[in-house]
Amino acid sequence: MTWVNVVTQGVLIGGFYALFACGLSLMFGVMKVINLAHGDMAVVAAYAAVFLAPKLHVSQLWSFLVIVPLFALVGYLVQRTLFQRAIDRDPFTTLLVTFGLSVVIENLLLEIYSANGQSVSIGALIAKSWQVNSVIYVSYVSLVVLAVAVAVLAVLQLFLSKTGSGRLIRAVSDDHEAAQLCGANYKHVFGIAAAIAFATVALAGIAYGMTTEFMPTSGGINLLYAFEAVVIGGLGSLWGTLAGGVGIGVAQEIGAHINPAYQILAGNLLFLAVLAVRPRGLFGKRTSLNE
Amino acid sequence: MDETGAQPRTDSDLVTVNALNVYHGQLCAIADVSLRVGEGEVLAIIGANGAGKSTLLRTIAGLHQSRSGSIYFRGENISRLAAHRRARRGISLVPEGRRLFRSLTLEENLKVGAHRAAPGPFSVARIYELFPWMAERRHHKVLQFSGGEQQAVAIGRALVANPRVLLLDEVSLGLAPIVVEKIYEVIPEIVAHGVGVMLVEQDVAQGLRVATRVHCLLEGRTSLEGAPAQFSAHEIERAYFGSDLRQATSETEPS
């Protein structure tokens, strides 16, 4: 029964990794941009939940109602200005720009909020859990985060495969020049994809802040897990990203169960193993967003 | 050699290109080219490899910027307009290499083509009538299709936008002659709706068969222009290769 608990906890944390990673996956799939500031943006969202939301008279628990739309808007604007200019040059420039952004964000947060740990306060909810049996406890917050992750991925998948706008995003992701010839403004489509990616990363960042203490430098390690989840699942595959996130979560919990020092190692070993056996990931075909 | 510079615009003109110059970096790809295409006309652009044919079409579609000269579409100067805006006004390019959306199904490809369509005779259903094999394979990914089938999808994707001008770039490239014939069968139908067609062909005979006018490029410059019937094969050959081939071969061959 302890092993069932280990896997359960792994799946719960995996949901968070998937939520964190889907924006990264989307930006890479559509714009071929690897956003190295992705983790830092999540941390910014968590700080916004702690410090900005109270100023707007929104409780930290419900802060995502304000911060997610705000991040979507910021995502569109950043894509249309900073990222688009980098894309117009060459792929290497986008790496440098996002890396620079990551450094700037971390240092600004350090400067403004110091290196003290913070957390998004959700009151008594944090301690509530559902006791399945004598061994397995499922925390409400983790369960909600997993449910939100699955819901976000499902909605995103439906949006991409069933709607006209989603079809246009996939078309632009395949060949943006050909999409232009069909009358699509690919820069606008890139902006929409970035808006979605930023909205999901804001959600992930707030969820992160609810479950863990965070610092200005917390983005990096989460970016690593997100990367691993995306690569394990296969680039551009959303359900693959969920599978990758859950895989890493479970591997980490198993590692931690054997020896707490092995937690991170186990996740990385799974990543290496998948990379060695299936370099394109579990569900990866080409760099397409389909399926 | 045709006189370059501004040409008088008539009311039936769809596209008017005046003294166009296009560069790839330092390299001059199009030099001083002027042409016009009217409603229901088929203008064949011919020329050897690297003569600038594709560049000319891509510049009209907005994928390349010209250095000087102007492009007018139905009386409006579109020289500085982004490609997607030109597409929305009614210029559709079928690009070289087909460039289908490879992770999309056939029908999705056509729907993307139609997402900013003007009202007109061509719809997704009409394309299925033109190419009957498409209807039952509409949900297949286009990657599985043969070259000829993909080319038909590419033309369909351009047609569903109901363009006023259709630009066809090397549609016969790499296709079997029988397949090429099938694809060219739809051109009279397109022209019947008053669409102006500009097509780039390396297969000169094929181009001349459907063209109402021919425009030959030689190293980016206009080397011949007019109705196909008014030129002899010899004249076209000269314009195409830039020198008298028979004279050149007789000089090099020791006899």
Interface residues (C-beta under 8 A of the other chain):
Chain A: G164 R167 L168 R170 A171 S173 D174 D175 E177 A178 A179 Q180 L181 C182 G183 A184 N185 Y186 R286 S288 L289 N290
Chain B: A61 G62 L63 A82 A83 H84 A87 R88 S92 L93 P95 R99 L100 F101 R102 S103 L104 E108 N109 K111 V112 G113 H115 R116 R157 A158 A161
